C-alpha cells in the first residue's frame, strides 16, 4: 500500500514538471549584463539586449534579411567549395559536418541586392563556419564580388566577422589577403564606393586586409576589432592595455573606425550613404 502511494506521488510530481516545462518559453541570458529575457523577444529585437544594448551575433542569412529589400538578393557562387590544399588531417570531414550543421557551404555569402532601392553588391561573413576564417573560398568569393561590382559600376558593402586566416589551408589562406586587397584597389580606381561594417569579432588577416580598406568603416557597438589577441600584445610590449582596448569605441577614438551604428539603424544608415554617393535607382522600399 505504501509503495502504491509513493508511485502516485511520483507520478504527480513528474506530471507537474512536465506541464511546467511545456509552458516555459526559452530564455536568453545576456553575457554582458546577465539580464535574462525571452529568447523570442531577443530575436524580435534582432538579437540586441534591451537593457545594455549588447549586440549578439547574427548568422549571414538573418543579416541579409534585415538589411536588403525583400526578394532583392541574388546570390553569387553559391556552391563554391574549398579543397584540402595541404592535406590537413580531418579538414574535409570537419567541413562536411559544418555544412550539415549550418546550411552554409563556406564562411561567406556574396551577392547582389537593393537597400531601399539602391543596388549594391553585398558580402556577409558567418562566424558559425570555422569562426568565419578566411580560406580559399572566402577570399575567392569576395574577390569575385569586387570584380563583378567593378564591371557593373556598383558599390560594395561587406559585413565582416572573422577569427582571421584559416590555418587548415596554410599559405593558401594567407594569399587571400593580397588577392582581396588587390580587388579592392581595382574597384577603388574606378571611383566606386566600398563600405565595411565590422561585426563581432573582426580580427586577424581579415582586419589586416579587406576589412580595413573601406572608404567608410562602420562598426556595431562594443564589438571586438583587432589583429593579434589582447594577451599576445600585452605580452609583447610588456604593458598593461586599456580596459576598452580593441573595442569599437576605442578604435573610433583612434581614427580606425568612422562611425558606430546600432543594428536597428544600420539599414537606414547604409541606404543614406548609398544615396549620398549617387547610388539610387528607385524610391524607398
N, C-alpha and C positions, 0 to 999 in steps of 0.2 A: 504494500500500500504506500509506504514511504517512497519507494522507487517510482511509482506511478506519479505521485505528487511532484517529485523532483523533475520528471520528464515534462510535466505540464508547465512548470515554472520556466524550464529551459526553453520550451517552445515559445512561450510568451515573450521571453527576453529576446530571443532571436528574431521573432516577428517584429518587435518594436524597433530593433536595429535595422531590419530590412526596410521598414517604412521610412525611418529617419534618413537612410542613405538614398532612397529613391527621391525623397522630397528635397534633399540638399542639392544646391546647384554648385558647380565647380567654382572655385575661387582662385584669385591670383594675389600673391604676396609680393609687393614691390621690393626689389633688392636694395633700393636706396633708402626709402623712408620706413620700410617694414609695414606699411599700411596694407590691409587685406581688403580687396574688393571683389565683386563678382566678375568672373572671367568674361562673361558675356558683356558686361559693362565696359571692361577693359578693351575688348575687341571693338566695341562700338566707338570708343574714343581713339581708334586707330593705334592701339597699344601704347597709349600715353597715360601715365599715372595722373589722376585728377588732383592729387594732393601736392606732389612735389615736382610734377612735370617731367618725370623720368620718361625718356623715350626708349621703349623696348624695341627689340629688333623685329623687322618685318621681312617676310620672305619676298622674293622677287616678283611673283605674280600679284601678291597683295599690293606691293608698292606700285606696280604698273596700274592696277585697277583704280587706286585712289589718286593717281597723278594725271593720266591721259583721258581724253574724251572717250566716251563709251563706244565700243566696237571700232575704234580707230587704229588699234595696234596691229601691225603686220610684222611678224617675227622674221628675222634673218637667221640663216644657218642653224635651223632648229635641231638637226640631227648630227651635228659635228661632234665627233668623239676623239678623244686622245688615245694614242698608243702607249706603249710602255718603253720609251726610248732607251732607258738604261737598264732594263730588265730588273726593276726594283721588286723585291720579294712581296708577293700578295697584293701588288698595286691594282692589277686587273680585277681581282676579287673584291677589294675594297670599293672600287668604283662601281662595280655592278650592284653591290649592296646599297650604296648611296643612291644610285639611280632608282632602285625599287623603293627605297625609303622616302625619298624627297620628290620623286616625279621629275627631277631635273636630269639633263644629260651631262651638264658640267656646271661650273660655278657662276656663269653669267648668262643673262638673256639679253639679246640685242634685237633691235627692230626699228620700225618707223611708226610714228603716231602723231596725233594732234593734241595740243594742250590749249583748250579754249579757242580752237580754230587755227592755231599756229602750228604748222607742220615742223617736225623735228625728228632727228634720229636719237633714239634713247637706248642706253645700256644700263642694266641693273644687276649688280652682283648679289649673290645669295650666300650668306655665311653658313647655311646648313650643309653646304657641299664642301667638305675639307676646308672649312673656315674661309671659303672663297679665295683660296690660294691661287696664284696666277701660274698656270701651266701653259702648255702649247695651245690648248683650245681657247682659254680665256684671252690670251694675247692675240691669237689669230682672229677671233670673233670681233674684238674691239678694233683691231687694225682694219678689218674689212668694213666695219661700221663707219669708220672715219673715211675710208676710201669711197664708199657709196655717198656719204654726206658731201664729200668734196666734189664728186661728179654731179650730184644733184643740186649743189649750192645750198645745202641745208645746215642748220646749226646742229650741234651735238650736246646732249645732256647725259652725264654719267653719274649714277648713284654708286659710290664706292663703298665697299665693306670687305676688308681682307686682312688675313694674317701675314700676307707677303708672298714671296715666290714659293712655288711648290717644290719642295726638296726631292720628292719622288721622281722628278723629271730632270734633276741635275742642272747642267749648264743650259739645257734647252729652255728651262723656265727663266733663267737669268737673261737669256737673249730677248725675251719678250719685252723687257724694259726698254731696250733700244728700239725694237720694232714698233711698239706702240707710240713711243716718243717721236719717232720719225713720221708716223702717220699724222700725229697731232700737228707737227710742224708744217707738213704739206697742206693740211686743212687751214692752218693759220695764214699761210702765204697767199691763200685765195681770199683773205679778208673775211673769213666766216667765224661765227661765234661758237665758243666752246665753254660750257658751264659744267663745273664739277660740284656735286652735292656729296659731302663727306658724311657717312653714317658710321655707326659704332660696330666694330672698330675699323679704322683705316690705318694700316701700318706696313712696315717693311718695303718690299720692292714696288708695291703699288703706289705708296706715298712717294717713293723716290722716282717715279716715272709719271704716268698719265694723270694721276690724282692731283698732282701739284702744278700741272701745266694749264689749268683752265684760265680763260680770260677773266672769269668771275668764279671765285671759290666760295661756296656756301657750306655751312655745316649745321647739323641739328644740335640742339643744346647739350652741353656737357658730355659730348662723345669723346672717345679716345682717338687722338691723331698723333702719329709719330713714326719714327723709323725703327730704331732699336728699342728694346724694353727698358723700363724705368730702372730696374736693378742693374742692368748692364751698364747704362750710362752713369749711374751713381758710382758704381764700382770702378769705372774707367777714369772718371775725373776726380774721384775721391772727395766729392762734395755732397752736401745734403740738397736735394732738389725741392723746389717749392711744392706745396701740397696740391696745387692745381696744375702742376706740370703735365703737359701733353693733353690737357682738356681743351675743348674747342675755344672756350673763353680766353684761355692763356694764349693760344695760337693766334686768336684775333688781335689780342693786345700787342703781340709781337709782329703783326703785319702779315702773317701767313694766310689768314682767312679774311675774306672781305665782309661777310655778314653771317649772322646766326639766325636761323629761321625755324620757328616751331612747325611741326609736321602739319598742323591744321591750316597753316598759311602757305605751305610750300607750293601747292598747285597754283594759287593766285600770284605768288611771287615769281614763279617761273614764267607764267603767262605774261606778266607785266614786263619782265626782262626781254622776252622774245619780241614783244610788240615794240618795246623801246628801241630795239635794234633793227626794226623793219621787217620782222618775220610775222606777217599777219595776212591770212587769206580770207578768212570768213569772220562773221560776227561771233561773239562769245557763245560758247555752248554751256 
